[in-house]
Amino acid sequence: MRAVSPLFLVFLAGCIQPQVSRIDARTFVIDNGGVAGGSSAPNRRMAEQVCPNGYRVLDQTVHRNGPDLYRTERGFDWTFWTIRCL
């Protein structure tokens, strides 16, 4: 059972999908959820899906203590990108 639990947690960590919100016709905000180590790969993948012809990062915000800036969840970084499609 002990070997299954860490494997299951790693599997769940890989299933986290970033959330995309539209600001206007070509501008989007991407929230990658909590990612250990502060990786920006989920944001890059989602940005390439939303803007297949390319994108430009307008703003990047990193929160190290939870998405609501109140809770403390160690080891996770929340990254928010504001992008504009080219």
PyMOL commands that set and color helices and strands:
alter all, ss='L'
color gray80, all
select helices_A, chain A and resi 4-14+41-50
alter helices_A, ss='H'
color red, helices_A
select strands_A, chain A and resi 19-22+27-36+55-63+76-85
alter strands_A, ss='S'
color yellow, strands_A
deselect
rebuild
show_as cartoon
